[in-house]
Amino acid sequence: MRNYLNCLLLATMVLTSQARSEEAKPAPVWLDAAPMTGQNVVLPLEGGGSVRIDVLGEQLFRIRYSKTGKWTESALNRYGVFTSAFP
C-alpha cells in the first residue's frame, strides 16, 4: 500500500511540473510582414489597444484589433487558405 501511495505521489508531481512548464511557454506570434501604406489606418482606443483597418478593395476591408500594436497574420494566411498574392 505504501509503494502504491509513493508511486501516486510521484506521478502527480511529474504531471503537475509538466503542466506548469507548458503554461510558461509563450504562444507563437506570427507577425504580419505587410508594410503600412496609404490604404491602412491605425486608430488608438481608450483602453490602450488599437484597431488597424486595411482597405483591400472597393467593398472589402480587413479589420484587426491588437492590445500591443503588433499585427499578426491570420491563420487563413499562415496556412495558405488565402494566397499571399491577394490583390
C-alpha positions as a Markdown table, in Angstrom:
| # | Residue | x | y | z |
|---|---|---|---|---|
| 1 | Met | 0.0 | 0.0 | 0.0 |
| 2 | Arg | 2.8 | 2.4 | 0.8 |
| 3 | Asn | 4.5 | 1.7 | -2.5 |
| 4 | Tyr | 1.2 | 2.5 | -4.3 |
| 5 | Leu | 0.9 | 5.9 | -2.5 |
| 6 | Asn | 4.5 | 6.7 | -3.2 |
| 7 | Cys | 4.0 | 6.0 | -6.9 |
| 8 | Leu | 0.8 | 8.0 | -7.0 |
| 9 | Leu | 2.6 | 11.0 | -5.3 |
| 10 | Leu | 5.5 | 10.8 | -7.7 |
| 11 | Ala | 3.2 | 10.6 | -10.8 |
| 12 | Thr | 1.2 | 13.6 | -9.5 |
| 13 | Met | 4.4 | 15.6 | -9.0 |
| 14 | Val | 5.6 | 14.8 | -12.5 |
| 15 | Leu | 2.3 | 15.7 | -14.2 |
| 16 | Thr | 2.0 | 18.9 | -12.2 |
| 17 | Ser | 5.5 | 20.0 | -13.2 |
| 18 | Gln | 4.9 | 19.3 | -16.9 |
| 19 | Ala | 1.6 | 21.3 | -16.8 |
| 20 | Arg | 3.4 | 24.3 | -15.2 |
| 21 | Ser | 6.2 | 24.2 | -17.8 |
| 22 | Glu | 3.7 | 24.2 | -20.6 |
| 23 | Glu | 1.9 | 27.2 | -19.2 |
| 24 | Ala | 5.1 | 29.1 | -19.0 |
| 25 | Lys | 5.8 | 28.8 | -22.8 |
| 26 | Pro | 4.6 | 31.9 | -24.7 |
| 27 | Ala | 2.3 | 31.4 | -27.6 |
| 28 | Pro | 4.0 | 31.8 | -31.0 |
| 29 | Val | 3.4 | 35.2 | -32.6 |
| 30 | Trp | 3.1 | 35.3 | -36.4 |
| 31 | Leu | 3.9 | 38.9 | -37.2 |
| 32 | Asp | 2.3 | 40.5 | -40.3 |
| 33 | Ala | 5.1 | 41.4 | -42.8 |
| 34 | Ala | 2.8 | 43.7 | -44.8 |
| 35 | Pro | 4.0 | 47.3 | -44.7 |
| 36 | Met | 1.8 | 50.2 | -43.7 |
| 37 | Thr | 0.7 | 52.1 | -46.8 |
| 38 | Gly | -1.8 | 54.8 | -47.6 |
| 39 | Gln | -4.5 | 52.1 | -47.7 |
| 40 | Asn | -4.0 | 51.3 | -44.0 |
| 41 | Val | -5.0 | 53.2 | -40.9 |
| 42 | Val | -4.4 | 52.6 | -37.2 |
| 43 | Leu | -6.8 | 54.0 | -34.7 |
| 44 | Pro | -5.8 | 54.1 | -31.0 |
| 45 | Leu | -8.5 | 53.1 | -28.5 |
| 46 | Glu | -9.1 | 54.4 | -24.9 |
| 47 | Gly | -8.2 | 51.1 | -23.3 |
| 48 | Gly | -4.7 | 51.1 | -24.7 |
| 49 | Gly | -5.4 | 48.8 | -27.6 |
| 50 | Ser | -5.7 | 49.8 | -31.3 |
| 51 | Val | -7.6 | 48.9 | -34.4 |
| 52 | Arg | -6.0 | 48.6 | -37.8 |
| 53 | Ile | -8.1 | 48.9 | -40.9 |
| 54 | Asp | -6.7 | 47.7 | -44.3 |
| 55 | Val | -8.6 | 48.6 | -47.5 |
| 56 | Leu | -8.3 | 45.6 | -49.8 |
| 57 | Gly | -10.8 | 46.6 | -52.4 |
| 58 | Glu | -13.8 | 48.8 | -53.1 |
| 59 | Gln | -16.1 | 46.9 | -50.7 |
| 60 | Leu | -13.5 | 44.8 | -48.9 |
| 61 | Phe | -11.9 | 45.7 | -45.6 |
| 62 | Arg | -9.7 | 43.9 | -43.1 |
| 63 | Ile | -10.2 | 45.0 | -39.5 |
| 64 | Arg | -7.8 | 43.8 | -36.8 |
| 65 | Tyr | -7.6 | 44.6 | -33.0 |
| 66 | Ser | -4.4 | 44.5 | -31.0 |
| 67 | Lys | -3.6 | 45.1 | -27.4 |
| 68 | Thr | 0.1 | 45.5 | -28.1 |
| 69 | Gly | 0.2 | 47.2 | -31.5 |
| 70 | Lys | 1.8 | 44.1 | -33.1 |
| 71 | Trp | -0.3 | 43.0 | -36.0 |
| 72 | Thr | -0.4 | 39.2 | -36.5 |
| 73 | Glu | -1.1 | 37.2 | -39.6 |
| 74 | Ser | -4.4 | 35.3 | -39.6 |
| 75 | Ala | -4.4 | 31.5 | -39.7 |
| 76 | Leu | -6.1 | 31.7 | -43.1 |
| 77 | Asn | -3.0 | 33.4 | -44.5 |
| 78 | Arg | -0.5 | 31.4 | -42.5 |
| 79 | Tyr | -1.7 | 28.0 | -43.7 |
| 80 | Gly | -2.3 | 29.0 | -47.3 |
| 81 | Val | -6.1 | 29.2 | -47.4 |
| 82 | Phe | -5.7 | 32.7 | -48.8 |
| 83 | Thr | -2.9 | 33.2 | -51.2 |
| 84 | Ser | -0.2 | 35.8 | -50.3 |
| 85 | Ala | -0.7 | 37.4 | -53.7 |
| 86 | Phe | -4.2 | 38.6 | -52.6 |
| 87 | Pro | -4.9 | 41.8 | -54.6 |
